[in-house]
Amino acid sequence: MPKTILVTGGAGFIGANFVPYFAAKYPDYHIINLDKLTYAGNLDNLAECADMPNYTFIRGDICDRQLIEQLFREHDIRGVIHFAAESHVDNSIKNPGAFIKTNIEGTFNLIDVAFRHWMDGPGRVKPGYEDARFHHISTDEVYGTLGENGMFTETTPYAPNSPYSASKASSDFIVRAYHHTFGLNVTTSNCSNNYGPKQHNEKLIPHIISKALAGESLPIYGRGENIRDWLYVLDHAKAIDLIFHQGRAGETYNIGGRNERNNITIVKTICNILDEKRPRPDGRSYAEQITFVADRAGHDFRYAIDATKLETELGWRADETFDTGIVKTVEWYISK
């Protein structure tokens, strides 16, 4: 009888890179991918899973308690890898309510159903469910913002600054509480900015690539000085796999690429790659399309992740540097 793992939000950007990798690596697992297919979910990104015998897609909402209970009951789910979230900061400024509902209420639904399916009460695991684990994917944005120096570690105090990061911080605390109060086997990971194939066009890198190729202006917030630590999405998938299988229960692991770049550098790098691989018809540089726009409200200046704990405890290393990963990413979007 294969072990059934529920992956939520597996049609989103990170999930759609994780699920094919995970399903191919573990043919003895039955992977159920639950996704609401909002604007950010795309089944085309899971085409390589279509013929996998150990993969099932179900369209549904993590806020639908009845559905979650039914899935646990019918499939006897033994693990959860929870990606599903509203995640775009600009959208959270326009419509915070959707973020509160999905990220907080949805996470509560999932973990509460998992607790009731795997345990008889606080500290009492049902026989046969000793290995059942809930892994929660979060973000470095819960830590707030950094100045010129320093990095986020697992013990950095939370200081979320947007409705998005506040809702993710809340979900992190719910997961933590289920471990400390009930003894549920949980792990959490907080990652830096992801990039790579299959990302939605609202995010910086695909947004810039598509606008560049369309001959449109390339809008950058402020002066483009905001700094992020960039993580190639497949490196993130491998880290989640490692934490889910080998991480210590109740622990948080930060996942970062050690690839800090400011936004203007990112955009100029993309322009240089496009100049080489898909030159403009007029022979001029795509960098001429760069424009600066009013800064985002409450825009955090800098994020940087210290992944030492993950590297030393579990032996994880990022395979891609930003310089190798960004070329692969641009090539994927050009071919698309």
VEXDREN-467632 format. One record per residue (C-alpha): x, y, z. Coordinates in steps of 0.5 Angstrom, whole numbers. Each point is the difference from the previous one (the first is absolute). Example, Ala and Ser with C-alpha at 12.3 -4.5 7.8 and 13.67 -1.06 7.14 Angstrom:
REM residues 2
- u v w
- 25 -9 16
- 2 7 -2
REM end
This chain:
REM residues 336
- u v w
- 0 0 0
- 3 6 -2
- 1 6 5
- -4 6 -2
- 2 7 0
- -4 6 -1
- 3 6 -3
- -4 6 0
- 1 6 -5
- 4 -5 -5
- -2 4 -6
- 3 6 2
- 7 2 -1
- 4 -3 5
- -5 -6 1
- 0 -1 -8
- 8 -1 0
- 0 -4 7
- -6 -5 -2
- 3 -3 -7
- 7 -1 4
- -3 -3 6
- -5 -5 -4
- 6 -2 -4
- 5 -1 6
- -5 -4 4
- -4 -5 -4
- -2 -3 6
- -4 6 3
- -7 2 -3
- 0 7 -1
- -7 4 0
- 1 7 -2
- -6 5 3
- 0 6 -4
- -6 5 0
- 3 3 -7
- 0 7 1
- 3 5 -5
- 7 -2 3
- -1 -8 -1
- 1 -3 -7
- -1 -7 -2
- 4 0 -6
- 6 1 5
- -1 -7 2
- -1 -3 -7
- 6 -5 2
- -4 -3 5
- -6 -2 -4
- 2 -7 -1
- 3 -2 7
- -4 -5 3
- 2 2 7
- -3 7 -1
- -7 3 1
- -3 7 -1
- -6 3 3
- -2 7 0
- -3 3 6
- 1 5 6
- 4 -1 6
- -5 4 3
- -5 -5 -1
- 0 -4 6
- -5 -6 -2
- 5 -1 -6
- 6 0 4
- -3 -5 5
- -3 -5 -6
- 7 0 -3
- 4 -2 6
- -6 -5 1
- 0 -3 -7
- 7 0 -1
- 3 -1 7
- 5 5 -1
- 7 -1 4
- 3 7 -2
- -1 7 -2
- 4 5 -4
- -3 7 1
- 1 5 -6
- -7 2 -1
- 0 8 2
- -2 7 -3
- 7 2 -1
- 1 7 -4
- 1 6 4
- -3 5 -4
- -6 -4 0
- 0 0 7
- 0 7 0
- -6 1 -4
- -4 -6 3
- 2 -3 7
- -6 -4 1
- 2 -5 -5
- 7 -1 4
- -3 0 7
- -5 -6 -3
- 4 -4 -4
- 7 0 4
- -3 0 7
- -7 -3 0
- 3 -5 -6
- 6 -2 4
- -4 -1 7
- -5 -5 -4
- 6 -4 -3
- 3 -1 7
- -6 -1 4
- -2 -5 -5
- 7 -3 0
- 0 0 8
- -7 -4 1
- 2 -5 -6
- 7 -2 3
- -1 1 8
- -5 -2 5
- 2 6 4
- 6 5 3
- 6 -5 0
- -4 -6 -3
- 2 -2 -7
- -5 -5 -3
- 4 -7 -1
- 3 0 -7
- 0 7 -1
- 7 1 4
- 3 3 -6
- -6 4 -3
- 3 7 -1
- -3 7 -1
- 5 5 -4
- -1 7 -1
- 3 5 -5
- 1 7 2
- 4 6 -2
- 5 4 3
- -4 6 -1
- -3 -2 7
- 6 3 3
- -1 7 -3
- 6 4 -3
- 7 0 1
- 5 6 0
- 7 0 -4
- 2 -6 4
- -2 -6 4
- -4 -6 -2
- -6 -3 2
- 1 -7 4
- -5 -4 3
- 0 4 6
- -1 7 -3
- -7 3 4
- -6 0 -5
- -1 7 -2
- -5 0 -7
- -1 6 -3
- -5 -2 -6
- -7 -3 1
- 3 -6 -4
- 6 -1 5
- -5 1 6
- -5 -5 -3
- 6 -5 -1
- 3 2 7
- -7 -2 3
- 0 -7 -4
- 7 -1 3
- -2 1 7
- -6 -5 -1
- 5 -5 -2
- 4 1 6
- -5 0 5
- -3 -7 -3
- 7 -3 1
- 1 3 7
- -7 -1 3
- -2 -7 -3
- 7 -3 -2
- -2 0 -8
- 6 -2 -4
- 1 7 -4
- 6 3 -4
- 0 7 -3
- 5 3 -5
- 1 8 -1
- 2 1 -7
- 3 6 -4
- -2 3 -6
- -1 -6 -5
- 1 1 -8
- 0 -5 -6
- -5 -4 -5
- -7 1 1
- -1 6 4
- -6 4 -1
- 1 7 -4
- -1 4 6
- 6 -1 3
- 6 4 -1
- 5 -5 -5
- -6 -2 -4
- -3 6 0
- 6 4 -3
- 2 -6 -5
- -7 1 -3
- 0 7 0
- 7 1 -3
- -2 -5 -6
- -7 4 -1
- 4 6 -1
- -3 3 6
- 3 4 6
- 3 -3 5
- -3 3 7
- 5 -1 6
- -3 3 7
- 4 6 3
- 7 0 -3
- 1 -8 0
- 4 0 6
- -4 -5 4
- 4 -6 1
- -3 -8 0
- 4 -6 1
- -2 -5 -6
- -1 -7 1
- -1 -4 -7
- -6 -4 1
- 2 -7 -1
- 5 1 6
- -6 2 4
- -3 -7 -2
- 6 -4 2
- 0 4 7
- -7 -2 1
- 1 -7 -2
- 6 0 5
- -4 3 6
- -6 -4 -1
- 4 -6 1
- 5 2 4
- -1 6 4
- -1 0 7
- -7 0 3
- -3 7 2
- 6 4 -3
- 1 5 -5
- 5 0 -6
- 2 7 -4
- 1 -2 -7
- 4 6 -4
- 4 0 -6
- 6 4 2
- -2 4 -6
- -1 8 2
- -2 4 -6
- -3 7 0
- -6 1 -5
- 4 4 -5
- 5 -5 0
- -5 -6 -2
- -3 4 -5
- 6 2 -3
- 3 -7 0
- -7 -2 -4
- 1 5 -5
- 7 -2 -1
- -2 -7 -1
- -5 2 -5
- 4 4 -4
- 5 -6 -1
- -6 -5 -1
- -6 4 -3
- 3 6 -3
- -5 6 -1
- -1 1 -7
- 3 7 0
- 6 -3 3
- 0 5 6
- 0 -3 7
- -6 -2 4
- 3 4 6
- -3 6 -4
- -7 -2 2
- 1 1 8
- -4 5 3
- -1 2 8
- -7 0 3
- -2 2 7
- 2 -4 5
- -5 -6 3
- -3 2 7
- 4 -3 6
- 5 -3 -5
- 5 -4 4
- 7 3 -1
- 4 -7 0
- -1 -7 2
- 6 -5 0
- 0 -7 3
- 5 -4 4
- -1 -7 -2
- 6 -3 5
- -5 -4 4
- -3 -4 -6
- 7 -1 -3
- 3 -2 6
- -5 -5 3
- -3 -3 -7
- 6 1 -5
- -4 5 -4
- 3 4 -6
- -2 4 -5
- 2 -3 -7
- -2 7 -4
- 4 6 1
- -4 6 -2
- 4 1 -6
- -1 -7 -3
- -8 0 3
- -2 6 -4
- 3 -2 -7
- -4 -6 1
- -6 4 2
- 0 5 -6
- 1 -6 -5
- -6 -4 3
- -4 7 -1
- 2 1 -7
- -1 -7 -2
- -7 1 3
REM end
